[in-house]
Each structure stands twice: as C-alpha cells, then as structure tokens.
C-alpha cells in the first residue's frame, strides 16, 4: 500500500508526516522522532488513539483507522515514573474550556429529491436552526436553503461540495485577518444512512457523500480552525427499515479534543412531520441553557428524547482528551419568553469574517434597485435619529398599485392596515425607475393581503400579520421592532446594521456619482481613482466574491472600455462575470449585461471567436428565460451573423441570419424592414460560401 498522510496531536503541538509502513512500530517511531524537539523530549509515548478516542495498539487497529480514513491521531506522553492513569486523571481535571462567541455557522440540507419523498421537515429544521444561531445568538450564518428561493430546496452533490469548498477556502484566505472565527458549527439535514459508525449523506441528485469527508475538509485543511472547537451535527432522515445495530440507534455523539460530533438518526415516521423532535428540543435547550457546556446541552437533549425512544438507542463515545465548549450569545439582552420582536443589540461585528446579510441582488439588481434601497437606508437612519416609528418600503410599481385596489371594504375597517396607510396623503412617495419608495410612519402596522415585490425596512414599530402576505426579497428590522411570529416564519428578519446597510452603500454611491461626473468631463485618471476606491471598499467590506465586488469590476471595465484600453476592460468584465456566475448562475440578468459588454469589447479588440462565444451564451440565456421568440433573441442572431460574416464564415453567418429572419417574421411581420434585411443577408451569405 502507498504511504499515507497522518496528523498527530500531542498535548502541546500538532504534527503532520507521511507514514510509509502501516505498523504501530513505525508510527510510534515517527511520532517520537517528530516530537523529539518539543516538550515531549524527556517523556515516554504511552498511548495512541484516533480522534474518536479508540486506541491504536496493534497493526490491525492502525490499518482499520486508515481504511476508515481516521488519519487524525492523538499521542499521549508522560514521564517514566508517572502512571498512565494518573496522567489521564490529571488531564481530565485540567480540561480546556472554550468560550465561543464568533463561530462560523454552516447550515446545509436537501428538501427536494429526484426520486425520494419531499422533506417538509428539513425546511423547518433549517429555519429553526438559523433563527437560533442568527437571530437569538447573533452568529454569522450561511444556509444553503433560502425560504424565499424555491430552487434552493434542491442541493446536489456538486452544490454541497461547492458550498463547503467556498467556505473552507474563505477560512484559508482569512487567516491573516485581525479578527477570525473562534469556532465552527456545521449541520446537515436530509436523507442519509449509516455504514458502520459512519454517516452517509444523500443529496438531491441521489449521490452520496461521507460525513467524515466533510469533517476532514475543516479539520485538516483549514489551519485557522486548528485548536478551535468544531461541532458537527448530522440530522439524517432514514427511509430504510432498521436492519442492524447502528441503524437502531436514534441519537449518539462522540467528542475528542476540540471536535464534537452529534448524529441524529430519524426513521420513516419523522419524514412526514413538519420538524424533527431532535431539532425542536435541541433549539429550546441550546437557547435556554446558555451557561452550560455543549456536552451538557446534548446530554439534556438525550434525556428528553429518552422518554420517546428506548435507552439503548442513545449512545455516546468520548476520549479522555476532550474540551468543554461554551457558546456565548453576542446579543446584549436575551428574551427567552414571549419573544415577539427583534429586540437585539449586537456586539460590534468584525467585518472581515462576520458580514451581516447585505442587499439582495438575485432577483432585483440594477442601478434603480440599488439607488432606491440606498435612499431607503437614509430614511431608516433619519427615522432612528428622529425617534420615528414605521416602515420604509421599496416596491415595484405594478404590484404595489395592484395591492391598493384589493379588498377595499376590509381595508377601510382597519386604519392601521398597510394598504390603508399607503393610500393616505401623509406618506412620502418617491420613484426610482420601476421602483417606488414609500415612507409610512405608524407605531402599529397590520399586513393583510399585501404583496411587496421588494424590501421592507421596519423601524422600531410593531408589525402584525393577518393573511395572504408575500415579501419577495428582504425584511430589515431595527432592534426595537416587534414582529409577529407568523411573519417571522414567512421571512427571516435581518437585524439592521448601520455600517453595512447604510454607511458603506452611501460611500459607494457617492463614489459612483463622482465617477459619472469624471466620465462626463473626460477626466480618466480621476475616474479610475474613484473606481479603485469603490473596489477597495467593496473587497475590504464584503470579501472577494460578493456581488458588490462584481459591480465594482463592471464599472472598472466600462471605464477602461471608454478609454479604449480593451485588454484591461476584458480583464475586469471577466472578473465580474465569474463572480456573478458563481453566485447566481447563468440565468441572472446581470449576466446578460456583462456578456453584452464583453461581446462588444471582444469585437473591438479583434477577438471575434470570444465575441461569438458571448453572443451564444446570451442567446442561451434569453431563450431559456423567454421560452418564445423575443426581439432580443432575434437581435442576437443578427449580431452573430454579422460577426461571422466579418470573419468570412459565410455558412455560419447564413445560419444565424436565417434564425434572425424567422424570429423577426413572427415578431415584426413578413414585410418589416428588419425581416427583409435578415432574409437578404441569409441568402447572400449562403450563396457566397
């Protein structure tokens, strides 16, 4: 067998070396050799375990550990005249305690499967966990599932791997930051099974991933989490009947050093429920037992579940070398009873690692959307300073006008209804292209029959939920806002952060306005200087892969294209395109603009093949989105034909002109000028080939 890479931890240091022989003698020799220069030089190696506390004392033990990929080992040393029992007892007495206040929380799960039953309970599991960690403890949470985006119900293996790799890479890139995460919480919810003592995850495309591989990604490949507590929770919905000893266990956990793993094995009965009892109980105890260690919390969860299952179904495994983990809330005030509002005061958030949720750019993204929300942010800060209460709403015109016309009789009966308030002359209204900004001041606002295609900002008011409410994008709320529980189940409120939601966007808008002025006066150097500041603020605040950074790159590309520096323009457009593709996928509207920019600048730079590729990508997007002939698609065929004609690819050009001709005929009529031109060029190009 080829050599294997092994990680070994002693009391004072971690080592990494290659093991060329799978024998305990060789392993012991390597450990002693590598630890010779450390604090263990005068001590004796007495014991080796895997990270789950299982002893490695024979060659077979070692080979089994390698086969199970348990390559993170623990070595124990002590002086020759001290017994092993004494050393282990002393270690237990001196157990390290971690106080975790800035953990990275990663929630993953699959709700919708290709060939399995729909898991409604996973949606609620992920909602409860995100509410617990984000809204009640103030932690930075990343969740693969967004209740506002139905496509996130599916999580493929590739999607899961990309999510894990992205955050693992971000951790590696953040090692030099002044403030870093002090722990990790990783959760999986979805179908799966168990093979031996190992959990197997099943993604939406019915592919599998070993839960151990997930742990290895963060334990061995992210140095910034070394010697920091890492909690892994595996909530598996198992369709299989109980067939062996391991599948009969409903809940078990193991911990060693700074790694704590929890397994919840839920059977067929749990699949039909709205949420697993494990998740509900775990969230309740975690929230209310903030002064207890994570181990104590899990033990209390098991005691409650013992009333529901047999005692043999609860199993634990612990090494003698583990730590107590305490999770500290970042909220200044906890409200465990009657929690109806946001009512949260956060500690100062370190921007390098804990970025609050920013303006959503998935469905709405253009300049008018960003500008209207920046104005909304200014209104929020003004109302906070003036001690006003109410809502600021950014909404598309058509949908908002439709709301005002609905259910007039019922609306008149309740003067605090949002729709009734929106019809009065006392509110502030302002239009930004297709978006309207509304400022509604009231202590109490009732949402009933409301569809807001945009954002709501709640400022220290009370919001009541009636029925038939839809908010398509985001709900921001200041700390003293009281929000109806039903509304919080519909959409997770985002705690208002003045720096991220107001100060930074206002700075960026100011730089964009200065850049526009320089563009009009042909001051290229000053224009680039403003855009460089724009890019620097975006990357410093949001990281390297945020959509705001893509906007900065796009603006840089436009500036360099205007200056006829096409190579530079292409460089920045391509950077922007990569970020948006990685973040939103190919069907995002911003992709269309970026491809159009690239197609044009490639042509200007003489890169005609690249220009054709961009047109082809645009064509694919437009056809998929439209599903029927539209003018943009016809124009793209026309442009592709012209590009190919310029390169003397006449047959290819004829094909594109013919497609343009067909589309123009449907859209504009057979005798329209554009239709006739497309037909003429299709025939001419074909005849020249």
N, C-alpha and C positions, 0 to 999 in steps of 0.2 A: 504493500500500500504506500502511496506517496506521502510526503511529510504533511503535517497539519499545523495550522497556526493556533497557538494556545495563549490565553490571557490568564495570568495568575495574580491573585491579590494576597498580600500579607497584611499584617496589622498597620503597616506604615506606608506601603507603596504597591503600585501595580506594575507588572512586568508583562512583556509580550515577546514570545520567541517561537521558533519553529521546532516541532518535535519530529525527529526523523525516525525514531523507533517507538512503537506503541507498547512500551513496557513501563511498569511503575518504577523500575530501577533507573531507566533513562530519564523519566520525568523527574524523579527526586534529584538526580544528578544535575539536571538543568536548573531546577528551582534553587538548589543550593549554590550553583555557580552564579546565577544572576543576582541572588540576594547577598552574595558574599561582601559586596562593598557597602551594603546598607546596615541597618540597625540589627540585623539578624546574624551578623558575622560570628558572634560568640554564642549563639543559641543553636538548638538542635531542632531539625524538622521532625515533627511527631505525627502530623496528620494532614491529609489532603482530601478535600471534598469538592463536589460540583456546587454550582451556585444554589441548588435546592437543599444543600446540606447532606447529600448522600456521600458516604465515604468512598474514596478511591484507594483501595488497599491491594487489589490484585490486577494482573494484566487484563483479565476479563472485564473488571469494573471500568478500566480505562477505555478499552475497546467499545464497551457499551456506551460510554459517555460520548465518544467520538461519533458513533453511529447515530446517537440521538442529538448530535450537534451541541452537546453541553460542554462547550470549549472555554467557558469562563470558570476557572477553578479557584479554590481558596486554600492557601497553605498556612499551617499553624506551627509556630516555633515557640520554644521556651527553654530556659536554662536546664542543664542536665540534672540538677538536684531538685527540680520542682516537678511535682506530678502533673500529668495532663488534666486530671480532674480539678486540681487547684487552679490551673490556668484558665480552664473553661468557666469555672465559677467566678473567677475574678473578672473575666471578660463580660459576663452577664451583669455583674454589679456595675461595671463601667460602660454599659451600653450607651452608644451615641444617641442623642436625641436631635432630630432635625425639626426646625420650625420653618415651614414652607409658606411663603406669602406671595411669591411671584411665579407660580408654576405655569408651564405651557400645558394647556388642556386641549387634547385632540379627540374629537368625537367622530366615530365612523360607524356606518351602518347601511344595510340594504333593506329597503321596504318592498320593492317590486322586483319579482324574479321572472325569468323567461318561462320556466316550467314548474314553478312551485307556488304555493298559496301566498296571497298578499299578506304582508305582516303589518297590520294596522298598529299593533302593539309597539313595534320598533319606532314608529313616529312619535308616540307618546314617551317612550323611553328616552329618546334623544332630546325631546322637548324638556322633560323633567330634569335631565342632567345638565342641559345648557342653562336652564333657569337657575338651578342650584349653584353651579360654578360661576356663571357670569353675573346674574342679577343679584344673587344673595351673598356671594363671596368676592365679587369684583375681579375675578380672574379673566385673563385673556383666553377666549375660547374659539377654536376653529372647528367647524362642524361640516361634514360632507353633505348633510341634509338641511335644506332650507325650505320651510313650510310654504314660502311664497313662490317657490320654483318647483313645479311638479316633476321636471326632468331629473331632479336630484333624488327622487325616490329610488332610482336605479344607481347602483355603484358596481361597476365592472372591476375585474381584477386589475386591469390597466389603470383605471381611475383610482383605485385604492393604492396601488404602487406609486402612482404619480403624487398623490396626496402625502404619503409617507416620505417619499424621496424629497419632495419640495420642502417639507418642514425639517427633515433631517439635514438637508443642505443649508437651510436658513440658520439652523443652530450652529453648523460649522462656520458659516460666514460671520456669525455674531460673536465669535469667541473673543475678539479684541474690543468689543463694546464695553463701555464703562459699567453698565448695569446689564446683567444677564438673568435668564431664568434660574430659579433655585430649585426646580424640580420638574417632574413630568407626570401627567395623568393621561393615559391612553385607554380609550374604551372602544370595543367592538360590540355591535348589536346586530344580530341577523342569524341566518341559518348556519349550521355547522354540525360537527360531530367530534368524537374523541377517538384517537387511536393510541391505546396505552394511556399514558399520562399526558399526552399532547393534544392541544386543541387545534382543530382544523376549521378554518373559516370558509364559507361558501359565498361567493359574490353573485351579483345579479345575473351574470352570464354563465352561471353554473360551473365556474372554475374555482379551484381551491387554493388556499394559502395557509401554511403552517403558522400558527400564532407565535411559535418560537422564533420564526424568521422576523416577525415584526419586532419582537423584543431585541433581537440581535442588532437590528438596524440602529436602535437608540442606545443600547448598552455598550456595544463595541465600536461603533462607527462615529459617535458624537462625543468627542473628548470633553466638550463643555458641560456635559451631564455627568462626567465621572465624579464619583464620590458625592453625588447628589441623589436624593430619593426619587425613585421611579416606580409609579404604580400602574399596573396593567390590569384592566378589568375586561373579562371575556364573557359576554352575555350571549349564550348560544341557544337558539331555538332548534330543537332536535325532532325531526319528523319520525325518526326510527323508533321502533319499539325497543324497550330495554332488553339488551341481549348479552351483556357482560357486566362484570363488576364495576368497571369505570363508568359506564353509562347509567348505572343505578345511583350514582352519587349525584345529588342535586346541587350541592354547593361545597366547594373546597378552596383552600388557599395555601400558598406557601410563600415564604419570605427568607431572604438571605442577604446579609449586608444591607445594601440600600435598594434592593429590588423586592417589591411586594406584588404578588400576582393573585388575582381572585378569579375563580371560574364559577359561573352560574349556568347550570345545565337545565334548560327548560323543555319540558316534554310537549306532546301534542295539545294538551289542554290549554297551555299558555298561548298557543298560536292564535286562537280565536279571541283572546282578551284584548282590551284596549291598552293595557300596560302590564308589564310583568310585576308580580308582587315583590320580587327581589329589588327592582329599581325603585318602586314606591317606598319600600321600607328603608332601603339604603339612603335615599334622599332625605327622608324625615329624620333619621338618626344623625346623619352627617351634619345637617343644618342645626340640630338642637344640642349636639354634644361637641361643641367646638373646643372644649377644654380637655377632651380625651384624645388619646393616640388613635391612629388609623387602625391599629390592631384591635383596640378595644371596641371601636365602632363596628368592625367586621364581626367580632365575637357577639355583639349585641344583635346584629342582623341575623346571625345564625340562630341565636336563642329564640328570636321571634318566629323564624321560619320553622324551628323545631316543632312548633305547635301544628304545623301543616304537613310535615313530612316525617319519616322515620329517622331516628337518631343516626342510624348507620349511613344516612345519605349526607351527613356533614363530616368532612374530613379536613384535617389541617396537617401541614408539614412545615417544620421550621428548623433552621440550622441554629447552632449555638452562637453564631456570629451574625446578628442582625441588629437593626436600629429601630428606635421608636420614631414614628413620623407624626408630626402635629401640623395640621393645616390651619393657617391663620387667616381669618377674613380680612380683606382690605377695606371693608366698609366701616365707617366710624360708628354707625349705630345699626344694630341688628333688630329686626322686628319679627319675632318668631310666631306671634299670634296676631290674627287679623291683618295679615299683610295684604293690603289692597292697593298700595301705591308703589311708586319707585322709591321715594324716601331714602335715597342713598347718598352718602358722602364718600367719595373715593380719595385714597391717598394720591399724591402726585404720581402720574403714570410715566414710567420711563419709556420714551418714545422708541428707542432703539429696538425694544423687544416686545412691548405690550401696546400695540396700536389699537385704539378703540375702533369700532366699525365706522367706516367713512361713508360719504355719499355714494349710494349705489349707482353704478354706471352700466348695469347689464341691459335693462330694457330702455331706459332713457339715458342719453349720454351726451347730446350735442351741446353747443355753446349756450343756447337758451335755457336748457335744463340746468346747467351749472350756474349760469348767471342768476336765474330765478331763485335757486337754493342758497346762493351766497347772500342775496338780498333778504331771504327768509332768515338766515343766520343773524344778519344785522338786526332784524326786527326782534328776534329772540333775545339778543343781548340788551337791546333797548328796553324791552318789556321787563326783563330781570332787574335792570338798574332802576326802572321807574316803579318797581313793585306791582306791575300789572299782572293779570291772570288771563289765560285764554289759549287760543290756538293760532298758529300760523300754518297755512296750507298752500302747497304748491300742487296744482292740478291741471290736467289737460282741459281745454275749454269745452269740447263737446260733451264729455262725460259729466262735467260739473253742471252744465246747463240742463242736461237731462235730469239730474237729481232734483233740481229746484222745481221741476214740473211734476214730480211724483208725489202721490198721496197728500194733496193739499189739505184735505179735511183733517186728517190726523195731525199734520204738522201744525196747523193753527191752534190746536188744543194744547200744545206744549211749547211755550215761548223759549225754552232752553234748548230746543232741538237745533242741531247744527244747521239743518236746511232752513229753518225759520230765521235763525240768526243771520245766515248768509244772504237772505232776501232783504234785510234792512239796509237803510242808507247810512248806518253808523259805521259799518265795517270799511276797512281800507282795501281797495282793489287795485291791482296793477298788472299789466300784461307784458309778457316777455315772449314774443313769437307765439307759439302754440300753447304756451303755459300761462296760467293766471296765478297770481299771488293774492291770497286772502288773509287779512289780519282780523280775527274775531276775539273781542275781549269779553270774557264772562267767567265767573267763578265756577259755574256748572255748565257743562255741555253734554247733551244727550245725542248719541249716534243711533239713528234709526233709519233704515233704508238708504244708507249712504254708500256710494261707490266713489272712492277717491283714487284716480289713476295718477299717483304721485306720492308725495310725502306729507305727513302731518308732524308739526312741532308743537308739543304741549308744554305750556309754561305755568307751572305751579297751580294748575286748576284741577277740578275733578271731572273725570270722563266716565259717563255711564253708557253701557251697551244695551241696546234693545234687541234688534234683529236685522237681518239682511244687510250686514255691513261688510264692505270689502275695501281694504287698503292695499294697493298693488305693490308698493315699494317699501317704505320705511316709516316707522313711528319713533321720533325722538322725544324724550321727556326729561324735564329738569327734575332735580332731586326731590322737590316737594309736591310733585304731581301725584294724584291719586287715580289709579287706572282700574277699571272694572276687571275682575278676574276673567270673565268671558272674552274680553278684548285681548287680554294677555295671552290667552290660548290661541287666538286668531293670529296674532303677530307679536313677536318678542320686542318689547320696548328697548330702545338704545339710550343709555344714560348720557345726557348732554355733557359734552366736554368742550369748554370754551376754546381751548388751544387748538384742538383738532378740528372741531366743527365750525369755528368762527375765525380765529386768528390766522391760521395757516391758509385757508381758502381765500381770505381777504387779501393777504400778501400776494398770493399767486395771481389773483385777478388784477391787482394793481400793476404787477409786472407785465401781464398780458396787455393792459391798456397802454403802458409806456412803450412796449414793443410795437404796438399798432401805430402809435404816433411816429416812432422812428421809421417805420416802414413807409408811411406817407411822405416823410421828408427825406427819404433815401439815405438815412444815417445807418449804414450797415453795421459798422463796428459797435455802435451803441445798442443797436437792436440785438446783436448776438450777446452782448454783455448782459442785457436784461434776461434773455432766454437762458443763459448759463446760470444765472441766479435762480431762475424758475426751476431749472433741472436740479440744481443743488439742494434747494429747499425740499423738493419732492422726494429725492432719494434719501436725504437725511431723515425725513419725517416718516416716509412710508416704506422704505426699503427699495430694492432694485427692480421688483416685478409687479409693482402696483399700477393699475390703470392710469393714475395721475401722472406717473412717470412716462407712460406711453404718450400722453397728451403733450408733455414737455418735449419728447423726442419728435413728435409730429410737427410741433411749432418750429423746432430747430431745422427740420427737413424743409419746411416751406421757406424759411429764411434763406437757407443755402441754395435752394432751387431758384428763388428770385434773384440771387446773386450769381446765377449760372455756374455755381460750384456743384455740379451734378453728382460727382463722386461722394461728396460729403452728404448731400441731400439723400442719396440712396442709403448710405450708412445709417442715418437717423430714422428714415422711414422703415427700414428693415428691422431695426431695434424695436420700434413701436409696434410693428406688425407681429413680431414674435411674442411680445408681452400680451397683446390682446388675444392672439390665437391660444396661448397657453392658459389664459384666464377665462375667456368666454367661449372659445370655439369658433368655427369658421362662419357661423351664421349671424354673427354680431354686425350691427350696422356700421360700426367704426371700421370693420374690416373692409367694407365697400369703399369708404373714403380713402383708406390707406392704399388699397390696391389701385384705385384711380390715380392717386398721387404717384405711386411707383410706376404704373404703366406709362404715364406721361413723361416722367423724368428718365426712364429707361430709353424711351424713344429719342428724347433729346440727347442722350448720351451715346446713342448708336447701338444700344444693347437690345436689338429687336426681338431676339428669342425670349429674353426676360420679359419684354413688353407683352408678347403673346401669352406667356405663362400667367401674367397678372390678369389679362383680359379673360383668359379661360377660367381662372379662379372666380373672378367677378361673375362670369356667366353662370357658373355652377351655383353660386350663392343666390343670384337673382331667380334662377329657375326653380330652385328648391323653395325659396320663400314665397314666390308668386304663385307657382303651380299653373300658370296660364300665361299667354303672351302679354307682355307689357312693353312700353316704349323703351325702357332702359335696356331690356334684353335685346330688342331689335337694334338699338344703337350700338350695343357691344358687338353684335355680329358684324355690323357695318365697320366699326373700328378695327376689328380683327382682319376683315377683308382688306382694308387699306394698308394695314401693317404688312400683311403677307404680300400684297401687290408691290409694295415698296421694296421687298426683298426678292422680287421676281419669282415668288412661289405662287404661280398663277392658278394652278389647280386647287390648291388650298384656299386661295383667295376667292375663287369662284364658289366653293362650298359655303363659305361664310356669307358672301353676298346673297346667295340663294336663300339661306336661312333668314337673313335680314328682309329679303323680298317677301317671303311667306309671312313673317311677323307683321311687317308694315301693311300688307294686304288686309290682314284681319283687323288691325288697329285703325288704319287710316283710309282704307279703301283702295280698290284696284288702280284708280287713276290719279291717286295722290302723287305729287312730285317726288317725294322721297321713295315711294314704292317703285315708281318708274325708273329712278336712278339706280336703285338696287338691282332691278331686273336687268337693266342695260349692262351694268358692270359684271353681273354674274355671267352673262352671255359673252361679253368681251374677254373676260379673264379665261373662261373655258376655251374660247377659240384660239387664244394665244399660246396655250400650253403645248 
